[in-house]
Amino acid sequence: MGMIYSYQIPDSYQKQLAYESRYVQPNENGQVASFMLKYKNGHSQIKAAYSKAFETGRYLFPKELGRDQFYTSMPRSRIEGLGGVDVFAIGYQYNWKHLFLNVDATTTHGIAIKAYELNKYNIDDYYQINTRLLYEFTDFLKGLHIELLYVWKQNKNEPNTKLVAQRSDYNQINLITNFNF
């Protein structure tokens, strides 16, 4: 089991900038608490996780640095840019020597649309399921990982096409190759 807590405060330099040029507003501090329970038995493991982004401000994490690493985070789903939201996740993993199968599901609750002080990207609550097949090579190709990722994401509330376009209501297949050395 595990717990992560993050507390953000704005740099004092932000006050000198025009309102629209600030990355973080002076009265904003993003706070997130994330919890996880995991059970492993042989080649299988299951997990349940919960994250809470508090209403004190949006949790901000530059996308150039990757994605936030809370227990509910998974590819194509993040808590970045949100405040006042609950995120629930469950997952299952099975591995055969160098081949891994993951199925993860997440849902959000409490996202307020058009409330930009707590919703940077104006997204709505959603459901998401990721299925991932990962193979890790050995010997001469050690460090090479090939991953097949399927993402299903569905908006929970708002059928407005402008709100869901390219943010939810999609299926996506990714073939990802990484070489770690």
N, C-alpha and C positions, 0 to 999 in steps of 0.2 A: 504494500500500500504506500501511497505517497501524497504529499501536499506541496503545492507551489503557491507563493503569494508574491505579487508584484505591485509596487507602489511607484507611481511616476509623479514628478514635480517639474513644472516648466523652468527653463533657464531664465534668469532675470533679464537677459538680453531681449527676450521676446516682447517685453513691455515697450521697448523702444521702436518696434516695428509697427507699421500700419496693421489694423485689424485683419484685413484680408491676406496679409503676407505672413502672418504668424502660423507656425506649425502647431503650437500648443497655446491656448489662451491662458492668461495669468491666473485665472480662478479655477482652472481645470487641473485635476489630478486623476489619472487613470489608475484604477485599482482592480486587480483580478485575483481571485482565489480559485485554485484548481485542485481537485481531489481525485484519487484513483484507487480502486481495488483490483488486484490481478491475482488469478489463480493459475498455476502451472502444474500440469500432470503429464509426465512423459513428453511426448511430442506436441501436445496441445496446450493452449493457454486461452483463457477468457478474461475479459476486463470490463469494468464498468467505471465511467468517469463522469464528473460534474464540474463545470466551471461557472463562476459567477463574476460578471463584470459589473461593478457597482455604479450607481448613478452619480458619482462624483465627477465624471468626465469620461471621455472616450479613451480607451486603451490604444495607444499609437505605437506602431512598430514599422519602420521603413521597409517596404517590400524588397528593396535592394539587398537587404540583409537576410532574405529568406522568409520563412514564416515563423510565427510565434510558436513556442514549444510547450504549450499547455497540454494537459492530458487529453483534452477533447479536440485538439487540433489534428487535422489530417489534410492530405492534399485536396485543394480546391475548397477548403473550409477553414476559416480562421476567425479569431475574435478581434482582430485588428480593426480599429475604427469604430468599435461599439462600446456602449456603456448601458447599464440598466438592462442586462440580458442574462438569461440562464441558458446554458448549453449542456445537453445530456448526450452521452456517447456510450456505446457498447461495442465490443470487438471480439473476434475469434481468430486465432492463428494456429495453423498446423504446419509442421515442417518435416520434410524427408531430407535427411543429410544436408544437401545444398539447395533444396527447393522449398520455398515458403509460400503458403497460401494464407492471405489475410482477407477477412470480411469485416468491415467497420461501418457502423451506422451512427449518425448524429442528428440531432434536432435542436432548434433554437426556440426560445419562448421569451416574449417580452420586447422584441425589437419594435420600436416606434418609427413608422415611416414619416418622412418630412420633419423629423425632429433632429436636425443636423448637429445639434450640440451633443447628442448621444448616438448618432448614426451617420458617420462620415460619408458613406457611399450610398445612402438611402436604399438599403436592401430591406427585404421583408423576412419574416420568419420562414424557415425552410426545413425540409427533410433531405438527408443525403446518405447514400450508401456507396461505399467504395469497395471494389473487389480487386485484389492485387495478387499477382503471381510473380515471384522474384526468384531468380536463379543466380547463385554466387559461384563463379568459376574457381578452380583450384589449379595447382601446379603452374605451368607456364603462363596461364592467363589469370593468375591469382590477382584479385583486386578489381576484376571486371564483373559488373553486376548488370544483368538485363532484367527489366521489369515490364510487365504488361499490367496496366492500370485501367480499370473501367469505372467511370463515375456516373452515378445517376443522381440528379438533384432536382427537387420539386418544390416550388413555392407553396407555402401553407395557406395564405390568406388572399392576397390581392391578385386578381386575374389580369390586371392592367399590363398590357404588353410592353409598355415603356419601362415599367418597374422591373419586369422579369427578364427582359431581353439581355442575353449574354451574362446574366448573373445567376439565374436559376431556370428551372424548367428545361433541362438539357440532359443529354446522354453524351458521354465523351470517352473515347478510347485513346490511350497514350502508350507508346512504346518508348521506354526510357532506358538509355544506356549510360552507365557511369563507370569510370575507371578511377579507383582510389589507389594512390601510390604513396 
